[in-house]
Amino acid sequence: MQQFIQAVTAGKPWQLQTMGDYFRLVACPLPVDVKFFRANQEIASAVQMDTGFYLKPAGGFDRIEVVSAQAQTIKIMVLDGDGGYDRFNVDVTSALQAIAVNISGAAEMTVKQAATINNIAPVAVGTAQTLLVAADATRRGLRFTNNGSSVVYIGGNGVTVANGAIAIGAGQTWIEDQAAPGAWYGISGVAGQQMRIQEIK
C-alpha cells in the first residue's frame, strides 16, 4: 500500500507515476477531477470527486492525474488488490448490550494518540543504501518526505533500486504506521537526494 500527501496548486495537474489497481481519495476537502492512464492512454476519469471516492479500473493503471480548481492538500491511497479506509462512530453501550453484556453508567471509548513529534535532521540519500532511521521499539509512526528531484526507494536493510517496493517521488510523502519501529533505509538511482523525516511517539 502507498499513501501520498500533496499540496496542490489551483488548476495545476498533480501527475503521479505509480502503478496499482485500486485508488482512493483518503482526504480531499474540495472536489477534484481524477484521470487514470495505462501505457500513456487515458482509461478512466471522474469529475468533481472528494473524500471517499475510490476506483478499481480493470487492468490497473500506471499514472494518475489529479486537478483541483482550488489550492488544497490531498491525501490518496494506491495499492494492488482491494482495500478500504472507513471512519465510523460506535455507541459502545449499545454494542456491548447487543452481545449480552450488562453495563451500568456511561461507557466511553478513547483512541490513544501519539504525544511526541520529532523532526529528524534531513538525510542525504544517494546511489548506495543509506540508513534513514535506526530501530526504535517506542516509535509509533514515521513520515518520509522526498525533498529531492528523483525517486527514492525505502525499505529494510538490503533495499535497492531494483527491489524497493516503496517508491517516493519528488515532493511526495510516505506515512508508515505498520512497521514504524523497524530500521528504515533509502536509496536512489540518482545521487544527491534528500529525505525529510518526522517521527511519531
N, C-alpha and C positions, 0 to 999 in steps of 0.2 A: 504494500500500500504506500502511496505517495501523497503527501499533503503539501500544498503550495499556498503561500500568502503573498499577495502582490498589491501594492498601492498603484492603482491605475489612473491615468490622466483622461479627462473627459474627451471622448471622441477618438482616442488613440488606441488602436488594437493591441491587446496583450497576446502575443503569439508564444505558445508553449510547445516545444518539441518534446513530446513524451508519448510513449506507447501504452495502450491499455484497451480494455473493452467495457469499462464502467467509469462513468463520470458523475460527480455530484457537486452541487454548489452548497458548501457547508455553511458559509457565512457570506451573505451578499445583501446588504441593506437596501440597495436600489436596483431596479431591473437592469438586466444586461442582455445583449444578443450573443449567442454562442454558435460557432460553426465548428464542424468536425471534418478532418481531412484524412485521407489514406492515399499514399503514393501521389501526393500533390493534387488529388481530386477531392472536391467537396462531396461528402457522403451524407451529411445531415446538418440541420440548423434548427435553432429555436430562438424565438424573438420575445423580448421583454420577460425574461425569467428571473426569479430571485431565489432566496434561500429555500433549500429543499428540493430544487429541480434536479433530476437525475436522468441519465440516458445510457442505454446499453446497445449501441449500434451493432448490427450483425457484421461480424468480421473485424470488429475493433477499429482503432484509429491510431495515427502516429503523430498528429498535430492538432492542437486546439487553438481557436482564436476567440477571444472574449472582448467585446466592445461595450463600454458604458457611456451613456450620454452625460453623466456627471462623474466627477472625481470621487473615488471611494476606495476602500481597502476590501479586497475579496479573498476568501479562503476556499480552495477547492480540494477535492479528493479524487485521485485516479488510481485504479487498480485493475488487475487481471482477475476476472471472475466476478462474483457478486459481493455485495456489502451493504452497509447501512450506517446511518448516523441519526438517531432519533432522540428527541428530548421529550420528557413527559413528566407530569405531576402525579404523585401517588398519595391517596388518602390512606395513611398507614393503618389507622384504626379499622377502616372498612376492610382492608386487605387481610389483616390478621383475623378479624371476625369471620371472614369468608372461609378460612381454613380451620375454623372451630377453636380459635384461641381466645380465651376470655381475658379482657384487659379492662382496667378502670382508669379514669382520668384521661388526660391528653397524651397522645403519642406523638413523638417528634423524631424526624429523621434528618440528620445533618451529614452533608458530604464534607469530609475533611479536605481542606485545601492546603497547598504549599504555603510556607510562611517566609521563605527566603528566595530572593532572586540575585544571583551572582553574575555579573558581566565579566566574563573571562577575556583576558587580553587576546586580540586577534592573532590567529596562527597563519604563518606563511605556508602555502601548500604548493608543491612542485611536482615533478615527474617521478619522485620517489615517495614511498609511503611515509606519511608523517603522523605522529601521534597528536590527536586533537584534544582529547581529554583522557586522563587516567581513570581506571575503575574506581567507583565510589559507591558503596552499598547504601549510603544515605541519600543518594540523588534520586529524585522523583521524575525529573523531566529534563530534556535538552532542546535547545533551539539553535539550529545551524543556519546562518545566512551567508550565501556566497557573495562576497564583496569584490570578486574578481571579474574577469571578462570572458572566462571559459568555464566549461562544465567541470565540477569537482565531484568525484565519486567517494562516498563514505561507507564505512563498514568496520568489521572486526579486523584483527591482525591478519595480514595477508591479502588485504583488498588491493585490487589492481584496476587499471582502466578496463581491462578485458572482462573481469568477473564482478565488478562493482554493481550491486543491484539497486543502489540508491544514487541517482544522478541528480545533482542540484545545479541548475543552470544559473547563469549570471543574474544576480539580483533576486534570486529565489530563496525561500526559507523552508527548511525541513523541521518538523516538530516530532521529536522522538519521545514516546511515552510507554514503550513496551520493553525496551532493553536499555533504558537510560543509565542504570548503574554500571554497565559494562564500559570497557575501554573502547574508544572510537578513534578510527584512523581515517585519513583522507589522502587522495592522490588525484592528479590531473594529467591530461595529455599535454598541457602547456604550462611551462614554468611561470612563476611569478604571480600565482593566485593568492587570495587571502580569504580565510574563513572567520566570520564573527560568530561567537558562541555565547549563549546565555544558559546558565544552569539553574534549575529549579529544585529547591529542597523543602 
